[in-house]
Amino acid sequence: MAEIESLSLAESLQVTISEDKMQAFLIFRRVEGNFKLNTRELEHYLHSQGIKYGLQTDTLYLIAQTPQDFFFTQNIIALGTAPQHGKDGFVNVLFGESEEQDRRPVVREDGSVDYKQVTQLANVKSGQLIAERVPPEPGNPGKAVTGEDILPRDGKEAHFKVGKNVVVNPEKTAMYAAIDGLVTKTDKEKLNVFPVYEVNGDVDYKIGNIDFVGTVVIRGNILTGFRVKASGDIRVTGGIEGAEVESEGSIEISGGVIGSNKGFVKAGRNVKCSFIQEGNVYASEDIIVAQSIMHSNVRAGKSVQCAGAKGLIVGGLIQAGERVTARMIGNSMSTATVIEVGVNPELRHEFNDLRATIRQLAENIDKSDKALTMLDQLASVGQLSPDKLALRIKFSATKRQTIEELKTAKERVLEIEKTLEDATLARVDAIHTLWGGTKVVIGRYTRFVKDSCQRVSLRFSDGDIIMIPFIG
């Protein structure tokens, strides 16, 4: 009797298992006649079909009670348990950098910025623990409906990114300062401890130029014509005039940058300041300005943020790899203001230089062609003197080299053009007003804003720059 029932079920039912073995489905192959079965028979049949785990007993009971209700559907009759994947390990920075991430500049009522942290340096001592490597956590296996274990994905190991003046223990679980100094993160997330060089006053003729393998703190201003270069961070309690200031880390300025179109401020990570006026400011990551950016050349690998109480960008050229955000962009007098996003500014700069180079190389090839044509004409009538022959050989070699350089430049332009096409995540946000007279470039597409508009965000979509309401 049991064999007949089993055969009857096999003819009437079909069991399928999902590809990941996390679900089993039951369908009725034959729906005619008076079909009867009980829960135990159904469970026994499913076991014979390899379903060993996660049976949905409530569903099986209902199927046994009223099978006709389930005739024309794919019924889930077993569910597996998904594996719990392990957690990745990470580096826990205990001193300096963790505090750095939480610090927010305090904007006073008059719009100026309070950078009290500039005068309170979080120094570490030699031998002090500065970072710990937290190991990954293993996962828990899951179970397939067939009863077999599903192995979890284990968490990935984290590794220290070792910079200067730090040591790692033999077990590679802890990082310590090798000298007294300041914990500083530089490019590629490397952790360093740099000594601190402090100037109690302005960088002027009394101090001279500074080039320091560490962090530099200026408790005053950096005056026009001077240079300050640091492997670590640079922190200035005053302002920066038309000076050359370069840091492999971040640059923080309590006051602002009044460049008078001289010098530059360049950071391997971020620049934070109160305002920028007629300045050249570059950062590999973010540029954060509290008050205003006026008639300046500003380039950031990631974002330019000018969203304080005043938050004004007017005039000049602002470039960011991902995003530009300000309360006001442009002004009521339609002062020409250019905002470019969607490609790393350094890449866009290289692209423009390459186009100029290609034009110059093409002109050089044209000049060589004309000179060679004239020399070939002299050769055809037997008037090519030895010095003219040497000149002909030289022009031919120069032309071959120039053609090779032109080919390389064009190939690089094509590479950059491909990156210019991908600007889907780029955006320009005007929290309050976007004024007419502003030119917005996203990737390789341009839009001129003629009329002012309130609270807008400009994005790239389907080959065009669109304007949508800004949602903060």
C-alpha positions in Angstrom: 0.0 0.0 0.0 2.8 2.4 0.9 4.5 1.8 -2.5 1.3 2.6 -4.4 0.9 5.9 -2.4 4.5 6.8 -3.0 4.1 6.2 -6.7 0.9 8.2 -6.7 2.7 11.1 -5.1 5.7 10.9 -7.4 3.3 11.1 -10.4 1.3 14.0 -9.0 4.0 16.1 -7.3 7.3 17.8 -8.4 9.9 19.2 -6.0 12.4 21.8 -7.2 15.3 23.4 -5.2 16.6 26.9 -5.7 20.1 27.3 -7.0 21.4 28.5 -3.7 19.6 25.6 -2.0 17.9 28.0 0.4 14.3 27.3 -0.8 12.4 24.2 -1.9 9.2 24.4 -4.0 6.3 22.0 -4.5 4.1 22.1 -7.6 1.2 19.7 -8.6 1.9 18.0 -11.9 -1.5 16.4 -12.1 -4.6 18.1 -10.7 -7.4 15.9 -12.0 -9.3 13.4 -9.8 -9.9 13.3 -6.1 -6.4 13.8 -4.7 -5.8 12.9 -1.0 -2.8 12.7 1.2 -1.8 13.4 4.8 1.0 15.4 6.3 3.1 12.4 7.3 2.9 11.0 3.7 3.9 14.4 2.3 6.9 14.8 4.7 8.0 11.2 3.8 7.8 12.1 0.1 9.8 15.3 0.5 12.5 13.4 2.5 12.7 11.0 -0.4 13.3 13.9 -2.7 16.3 15.1 -0.6 14.5 17.8 1.5 15.9 17.3 4.9 15.8 20.7 6.6 13.6 23.7 7.1 10.2 22.0 6.3 7.4 24.5 6.6 5.0 22.3 8.6 2.2 24.8 8.7 2.2 24.9 4.9 2.4 21.1 4.6 -0.6 20.8 6.9 -2.7 23.2 4.7 -1.6 21.4 1.5 -2.7 18.0 3.1 -6.0 19.5 4.2 -7.0 21.3 1.0 -4.6 20.4 -1.8 -6.9 22.0 -4.5 -6.0 25.4 -3.0 -2.3 24.8 -4.0 -2.8 23.3 -7.5 -1.8 26.1 -9.7 1.0 27.8 -7.7 4.6 27.2 -6.8 4.5 26.5 -3.1 7.5 27.2 -0.8 7.6 24.1 1.5 11.1 24.4 3.0 13.5 27.3 3.9 17.2 27.0 4.7 19.1 29.2 7.1 21.4 31.7 5.5 25.0 31.8 6.8 26.0 34.7 8.9 29.1 36.1 7.2 32.0 37.2 9.4 32.8 40.8 10.2 35.9 42.3 8.6 38.8 43.3 10.9 39.7 47.0 11.2 42.4 49.3 12.5 41.2 51.2 15.6 43.2 54.5 15.8 43.3 55.3 19.5 45.0 58.7 19.4 44.9 61.8 17.2 43.2 60.6 14.0 40.0 59.3 15.6 39.6 62.7 17.3 40.3 64.4 14.0 37.3 62.8 12.3 34.9 64.0 14.9 36.1 67.6 15.0 33.8 70.1 13.5 34.7 73.8 13.2 32.5 76.0 15.3 31.0 78.9 13.3 30.5 82.1 15.4 27.6 84.5 14.9 29.7 86.8 12.7 30.5 83.9 10.4 34.1 83.5 11.5 35.4 80.1 12.5 36.7 79.0 15.9 39.6 76.6 15.5 40.6 76.2 19.1 42.0 72.8 18.3 44.9 74.5 16.5 46.3 75.7 19.8 45.6 72.4 21.6 47.8 69.8 19.9 47.1 66.2 20.8 50.7 65.0 21.0 51.8 61.4 21.7 54.9 60.2 23.5 57.5 57.8 22.1 56.4 54.3 22.8 52.7 55.2 23.2 50.1 52.9 21.7 48.4 54.8 18.8 46.5 52.1 16.9 45.3 48.5 17.4 44.4 45.9 14.8 41.1 44.4 15.6 40.9 40.8 14.1 38.0 39.8 11.9 35.2 37.8 13.3 34.3 34.3 11.9 30.9 33.7 10.5 28.3 31.1 11.4 27.4 28.4 8.8 23.9 28.2 7.4 22.0 25.2 6.4 20.5 24.2 3.0 17.1 22.6 2.6 19.0 19.5 1.6 20.5 19.4 5.1 24.1 20.3 4.2 26.0 23.1 5.8 26.5 26.4 3.9 29.9 27.8 4.8 30.0 31.5 5.7 32.4 34.1 4.2 34.9 34.9 6.9 35.8 38.5 7.6 38.9 40.0 6.0 42.0 40.8 7.9 42.9 44.5 8.2 46.5 45.6 7.8 48.3 48.6 9.2 49.3 51.2 6.7 52.6 52.1 8.1 53.9 55.6 7.7 56.9 57.4 9.3 58.1 57.2 12.9 55.8 54.3 13.9 56.6 50.7 14.9 54.4 47.6 14.8 54.8 44.8 17.3 55.9 41.3 16.0 52.4 40.0 16.2 51.3 42.9 14.0 48.4 43.7 16.4 49.5 47.1 17.7 51.2 50.2 16.4 53.3 52.5 18.6 54.8 56.0 18.2 58.6 55.8 17.6 59.1 59.5 18.6 57.3 62.3 20.5 55.0 64.0 18.1 51.6 64.3 16.5 49.6 61.4 14.9 48.9 62.3 11.3 47.3 60.5 8.5 48.7 61.1 5.0 47.8 59.9 1.5 46.7 56.3 1.2 45.6 56.4 4.8 49.1 55.9 6.1 49.6 56.6 9.9 52.6 58.7 10.9 53.9 60.4 13.9 55.6 63.6 13.0 57.5 65.9 15.2 56.0 69.4 15.7 57.7 72.6 14.6 56.0 75.7 16.1 56.4 79.3 15.2 55.2 81.7 17.8 54.3 84.6 15.4 54.3 85.3 11.7 56.3 83.6 9.0 58.3 86.7 7.9 61.9 87.7 7.2 62.8 86.9 10.8 61.7 83.3 10.4 62.3 82.7 6.7 61.0 79.8 4.6 60.2 76.5 6.4 60.7 73.0 5.0 60.0 70.5 7.8 59.7 66.7 8.0 56.8 66.9 10.4 53.8 69.0 11.5 54.1 72.8 11.4 52.1 75.1 13.7 52.2 78.8 12.9 50.8 80.9 15.7 50.4 83.9 13.4 50.2 84.6 9.7 52.2 83.4 6.7 53.1 86.5 4.7 53.4 87.1 1.0 56.4 85.6 -0.8 57.3 83.0 1.9 57.2 79.2 1.6 56.1 76.7 4.2 56.4 73.0 3.3 55.6 70.0 5.7 55.4 66.2 5.5 52.7 66.3 8.2 49.8 68.8 8.8 50.1 72.6 8.7 48.0 74.6 11.2 47.8 78.3 11.1 46.1 80.4 13.8 46.1 83.5 11.6 45.8 83.7 7.8 47.8 83.0 4.7 48.7 85.7 2.2 50.3 85.2 -1.2 52.6 82.5 0.1 53.4 79.0 -1.1 52.1 76.5 1.5 52.3 72.8 0.9 51.5 69.8 3.1 51.3 66.1 2.6 48.6 65.9 5.3 45.9 68.5 5.9 46.0 72.3 6.3 43.9 74.1 8.8 43.7 77.9 8.8 41.8 79.8 11.6 41.5 82.9 9.4 41.5 82.8 5.6 43.5 82.9 2.5 44.0 86.3 0.9 46.2 85.3 -2.0 46.0 88.4 -4.3 46.5 85.8 -7.1 49.9 84.9 -5.8 51.2 81.7 -4.3 49.1 78.6 -3.5 47.9 76.4 -0.7 48.2 72.7 -1.5 47.3 69.7 0.8 47.7 65.9 0.3 44.4 65.5 2.2 42.1 68.4 3.3 42.0 72.1 3.6 39.8 73.9 6.2 39.6 77.6 6.5 37.3 80.6 7.1 37.4 82.1 3.6 39.4 82.2 0.4 39.9 85.5 -1.5 41.8 85.6 -4.8 43.6 82.4 -3.8 44.9 79.2 -5.4 43.9 76.3 -3.1 44.2 72.6 -4.0 43.4 69.5 -2.0 43.5 65.8 -2.9 40.3 65.2 -0.8 38.1 68.0 0.6 38.1 71.8 0.8 35.9 73.0 3.6 35.3 76.8 3.8 33.0 78.4 6.4 32.3 81.8 4.9 33.1 82.5 1.3 35.2 81.7 -1.8 35.7 84.8 -3.9 37.5 85.1 -7.3 39.7 82.1 -6.6 41.0 79.0 -8.3 40.0 76.1 -6.1 40.5 72.4 -6.8 39.5 69.4 -4.7 39.8 65.7 -5.5 36.5 65.0 -3.8 34.4 67.9 -2.6 34.3 71.7 -2.1 32.0 72.7 0.8 31.1 76.3 1.6 27.9 75.9 3.5 28.3 78.1 6.6 26.1 81.0 7.7 27.3 83.0 4.7 28.4 80.2 2.4 29.1 82.2 -0.7 31.0 81.2 -3.9 31.4 83.9 -6.4 33.8 84.4 -9.3 36.7 82.3 -10.3 36.9 78.5 -11.0 35.8 75.8 -8.5 36.7 72.2 -9.5 35.8 69.0 -7.5 35.9 65.4 -8.4 32.5 64.7 -6.9 30.6 67.6 -5.4 30.4 71.3 -4.8 28.0 72.6 -2.1 27.4 76.2 -1.1 24.5 78.3 0.2 24.9 80.9 -2.6 26.6 80.4 -6.0 27.3 83.5 -8.0 25.7 86.9 -7.2 22.9 89.3 -8.4 25.4 91.1 -10.7 25.9 87.8 -12.7 29.6 87.7 -11.9 31.1 84.9 -14.1 31.4 81.9 -11.8 32.5 78.5 -13.1 31.8 75.2 -11.2 33.2 72.0 -12.6 32.5 68.5 -11.1 32.5 64.9 -12.2 36.2 64.3 -12.8 39.3 64.7 -10.7 40.5 68.2 -11.3 44.1 67.0 -11.8 42.8 64.8 -14.6 40.9 67.6 -16.1 44.0 69.8 -15.9 46.0 67.1 -17.6 43.3 66.8 -20.3 43.5 70.6 -21.1 47.3 70.5 -21.1 47.3 67.5 -23.5 45.0 69.2 -25.9 47.4 72.2 -26.0 50.3 69.8 -26.5 48.5 68.0 -29.3 48.0 71.3 -31.1 51.6 72.2 -30.7 52.9 68.8 -31.9 50.6 69.0 -35.0 52.1 72.4 -35.8 55.6 71.0 -35.4 54.9 68.1 -37.7 53.5 70.6 -40.3 56.7 72.7 -40.0 58.8 69.6 -40.5 56.8 68.6 -43.5 57.3 72.0 -45.2 61.0 71.9 -44.5 61.4 68.4 -45.8 59.4 69.2 -48.9 61.8 72.1 -49.7 64.9 69.9 -49.0 63.4 67.1 -51.2 63.0 69.6 -54.1 66.7 70.6 -53.7 67.7 66.9 -53.7 65.7 66.2 -56.9 67.7 68.8 -58.8 71.0 67.8 -57.2 71.5 70.9 -55.1 71.5 69.2 -51.7 74.8 70.3 -50.0 76.3 68.1 -47.1 74.9 70.5 -44.5 71.5 70.5 -46.1 71.6 66.7 -46.2 72.4 66.6 -42.4 69.5 69.0 -41.9 67.2 66.7 -43.9 68.2 63.7 -41.7 67.6 65.8 -38.5 64.1 66.9 -39.7 63.2 63.3 -40.6 64.2 62.0 -37.1 62.4 64.9 -35.4 59.3 64.3 -37.4 59.3 60.5 -36.4 59.7 61.4 -32.7 57.0 64.0 -32.9 54.5 61.6 -34.5 55.2 59.1 -31.7 54.6 61.8 -29.0 51.4 62.8 -30.8 50.2 59.2 -30.8 50.9 58.8 -27.1 49.1 62.1 -26.2 46.0 61.2 -28.3 45.8 57.8 -26.6 46.0 59.4 -23.1 43.3 61.9 -24.2 41.0 59.0 -25.1 41.6 57.4 -21.7 40.6 60.6 -19.9 37.6 61.2 -22.1 36.2 57.8 -20.9 36.4 58.9 -17.3 34.8 62.2 -18.3 31.8 60.3 -19.5 31.1 58.7 -16.1 29.7 61.6 -14.1 26.6 59.9 -12.7 27.4 60.6 -9.0 28.6 64.2 -9.5 26.5 67.1 -8.3 26.4 70.9 -7.6 24.2 71.9 -4.7 22.9 75.5 -4.1 21.3 75.4 -0.6 19.9 78.9 -0.9 20.4 80.5 -4.4 22.1 79.7 -7.7 22.5 83.0 -9.5 22.4 83.6 -13.3 25.9 84.0 -14.8 27.1 80.7 -13.4 28.6 78.1 -15.7 28.2 74.5 -14.5 30.3 71.7 -16.1 29.6 68.1 -15.1 31.9 65.6 -16.8 32.2 66.9 -20.4 28.7 68.5 -20.5 28.1 72.3 -19.8 25.1 74.3 -18.7 24.9 78.1 -18.5 22.5 79.3 -15.8 20.7 82.4 -17.1 18.1 83.0 -14.4 18.5 82.7 -10.6 16.8 79.8 -8.8 16.3 78.7 -5.2 17.4 75.5 -3.5 18.5 73.5 -6.5 20.8 70.6 -7.2 22.4 70.1 -10.7 23.0 66.5 -11.8 23.9 64.6 -15.0 21.2 62.5 -16.6 20.8 61.0 -20.1 23.4 63.2 -21.8 22.2 66.5 -20.1 22.6 68.5 -17.0 19.3 68.6 -15.2 18.1 70.8 -12.3 16.1 69.3 -9.4 15.0 70.6 -6.0 17.8 70.5 -3.4 17.0 68.2 -0.4 19.4 68.7 2.4 
